[in-house]
Every structure is written in C-alpha cells, then in structure tokens.
C-alpha cells in the first residue's frame, strides 16, 4: 500500500511504531523495520550515549529504515538531536515540545521530522516549522495524551495541513481502514507492539494488556496538565485519590517516580505504571511484529477494496 508516508520514509507499509520509553529499544525497532514498517528507538530520558549505542545495535539487526523518538523536554534533547545526525538516522518523531530549534540541523542533514501532536493548532505550527509529516494522537492512546479523540482530531488535522498525517492509537485493520477514510496516510501503533514477541516488556505487563477490557484504562495527572493513560491498578487508585484530595504536583510525581520502568522491566503491574491505550481491549495474544503488521494490512485492504 503506497502513500506519501511510505514514499517519504522508504518503507513497505504505512505503519509507524510508537517511540515508547523503556519499550522502544533496538530489538523492537529492528523487528518492526524488518516487517516493513518504521521502527523507532525511544530516546526518552536515556543518557545520550545509550541512545547512540541503541542506534548502532539496531543497525546490526536491520538494513531497513528506522528512526528515533526525541522527547524535547529531556535535558539531553540537544545532544540526542546531534547524535541522530552523527549516526546517520534519517527519521525522527518528536514529542513534548517544539522541535523548531533542531529543525535546521536535521533538515540540513536529510532527516525527516514527524512531530506528534494533540491539536490542530500544534499541527499547523509544526508544518510552519518545517515538519515532513504529523502524527495526530487522540486521547484514547496510551501514555501522554491530549484532550481530543482520534475520530475528531485526525480529519481536522488533515483539513488544516498539507503534509501527510499519521493517525495514532490503532490496533487492527478496521482501525487502519477507518484512519485512511479520515484522511490519514499511515498509522502509529504503540500498545499493539508492546505485546509483540520481539518486545522486551515483562510478561506480566504483556498479559495485563492482553487481558484488559474496554473499561480498564484511566487517565492520571489531569490536574497537573500532564494527563497519562494507563491501565488501572493499586498505584492509579492511590494517585487518583491523592489528586482528588488536592495533592501537590511534587507529591504526585514522587508517587510515579520510576513507575514505568518498574512495570516494563520488573513486571510490577500492581505498583508500576502500565501505560496502554484503550485499544488494549482489542489485543488478545502475543504475535510477531511481522504477524501484527501483515495481519492488519490484509484486513484493511479487504475492507478498503479498490480504495487501497
């Protein structure tokens, strides 16, 4: 399936893997790349040299295109931005801020820039700054989210910008087909790849996602201005109780310090932060990245028919 996104990135399928902290490391990025999508290494708040090492390890596992997700609020963002160029990475996705100050560096070195946005205003701003495409992420997605739903956000962003739009928060061929009908030219998938066989995520975390129902996610941090969608557990109940009682930002932050790592690496799904989108209820088994992508594309093509 050819779209402006597959042409832009040199990939077989219009599928981008989410740049999830602790989850999106070199093995997963390479597996997605080898399956025909765009794999991503999530730089998050990792030390710059760790990001460099992850890039080099991914290159040993794939000769296909892959990218790096740069969290712009990270104090090391400037150094990571330079490492992307030094290591010859040709695609970055960005979150939590405006990538404008790195745009010239990246553009001069042939790096494609795809910011993740949660509003039409931000999408327009990113296009003016020189972005090559936009990921429109609805509130159904896992992790850090905005206030709009994918169904309303994607078509409005498509109408507002001329560059290609990628719809986030998709799990199957039906979602892919819907995103295409809304005007998106690719999809970004996070939660679906969390449970991939190649994912390093602890089995407890994977099983929590696989067993999740439609009502099992909730949003913490709405009062702090940094809402995050996670699967409910003891930690979220405590967090929401403190939030309701008017706890300070610092007290709430202390409660979640290291909680994502605790869930992903140690398998603590009781006190850890089990980030997942509402589409977790559609995921019922572990599959390889190749099975996830090809299964979704086959279903989507059947639904879209000639429109594909």
C-alpha angles and dihedrals in degrees: 000000000000122000134153087267095056089048092047095050101031094237131141099227128034092242127122123190116226117253094235119180113248090000105062101069131143098281094054093041091052093045092053091046092050089049090058102262131100110271119204135205110215107223092185107154096327117138110268094244090054088055090051090051092049091052091051092048091051090053089057090057101042142024091196125100118279133164146205127245109221118201102211095203089061109110087224094053094110093053092045089050089057094045089055088059096041092052094048097244108165102197134049130179116198137203141175099036147008117304093199094112091058096040097094092048092050097041093048088055098046097255116153111224121210115176122198111231137182100196143043091240092056091046091055091047091051092049090052089049090057105264115167095212139350133233109213107204120194128206091258091073124100123254122012111012144175130225103261127085121240092242092058100032101050099057092044091052090046089054093046102051138043097213121087118280125217119203116220129206099050125145110168147017093275090057091046092051091048091050091051091050088052089056102262116141096202141006133234117218125194113149092043090058093045088076096041115128089240092053116109091213113129115264091240090060092047092050091048089056094044092051095044120122127212092265098046099095127078138175123250126187098036090135093052095054091246105093116188127189114221139155110266120256140137092296094052092048090053092045094050091046091053090044091053090049090055099252116181122260089248093053092049092047090052090055092057099037108134091353096129092052089047090057099039100041105024099032095234100155092164101060099013130089107258100194113197139142127245088259088074085096088067095054115088108159146020114263135170118262088250092054092047094051100038093044091051094046093049091052092045094049091051090052096044095043113175091000089072 
